[in-house]
Amino acid sequence: MWLKLFFLLLYFTLLFLLARFFEAVVWYETGMFATQLVDPVTLSYKRLKTILECRGLRYSSLAEKKDVSELVEKSGKNRLKSAGESCLLKLYLASALKSLQQVMMNEL
């Protein structure tokens, strides 16, 4: 009985540590935790449009950043986070690669 309880506790501890390890890897690669919330007000207009594109929403009738950020907030409540987060991860990785390329070009 005690042995089963010990192994169950060991299993959950290892599972927790493994999850934290993978979260640290994501943070190291992107500079942002996977569970971190994104505030639409602080994002640029271009990033807001990219989020809407990833969610499959149209924004052509919206001209102001305020309207686009409201649509991002409203659509985020009704959709699964995993699709949006993976798209945001791709967006941040692409922007990191672009800035790295710019640094490399400036050094040459």
N, C-alpha and C positions, 0 to 999 in steps of 0.2 A: 504494500500500500504506500509506504513512505517513498519507496524507490520510484514508483509510478509518478507520484507527486513531484519528486525531485526532477525527473526527466521532463515532465510537463513544464515546470518552471524554467528549466534549462532551455527547452525548445522556444518558449516565448521570449526569453532573454536574448537568445541568438537571433531570433526573428527581428526583435527590436533593434539590436545592434546592426544587423544587416541593412535594415531600412535606413538607419541613420548614416551608414556608410554610403549608400547610393544617393542619399540626399546631399551629402558632402561632395560627391563627385559632380552632381548637377550644379551645385553652387560653385565649385572650382571652375567648371567649364563656362558657365554663363554669368557668374557674379550675382546670381539671384536664387533664392530658395524656391523650390517647386511649390511650396504652400504659401508663398508670399502673395498678397493681394496686389493688384495693379490698380492704381487710381487713374481713371480716364482723364481727369482734369490735368494731370501732370504730363500726359503723353502728348506727343506732337500730332498734328493733323494727319500726317502721312502714316504714322503708326496706328492711329485710330481707324483709318481707312483700311489698312492691312488686316486689322482684327476683324472688321466687318466682312472683308473678302473671305477670310478664313472661316467665318461663320456662315458664309453663303448668303449674306444680306446685301441688298442694293442701297447705295447711298447717293446716287447721282442727283436726286432732288434736294439734297441737303448741302447748303453752301457754307454755313457757319460751323466753326469748331464746336460751339455749344450744342448745336443740334446733333452733330455726329457723336459727341461724347454721351449725350442722353440716350441715343440709340444703342451705343455700346453697353451702357449700364442696364437698359431695359432688356436687351437681348441676352446679357450675361445671366440674368436671373432665370431665364426659361430654357437655357441650353446646358448640355453637359460640359463640365469644365475641362475634361480630358482633351477634347478636340481643340478647344481654344488655347489651352496651355501648350499643347504640342505645336500649334501654329505659332504661338508667341515664342516658344523655344527656338523654332526655326528662324523666326524673325531676328531674335537677339543673336543667334549664331551667325546669321548672314551679315548683320551690322558689325559684329566683332571681326569677321573676316574682312569686310570692306575697310574698316579702320586699320586693321593690320596691314592690308595691302597698301594703303595710303602711307603708313609709316615706312614701309619698306621702300616705296617709290621716293619718299623724301630723303631717305638715307643714301640712295644712289645718286 
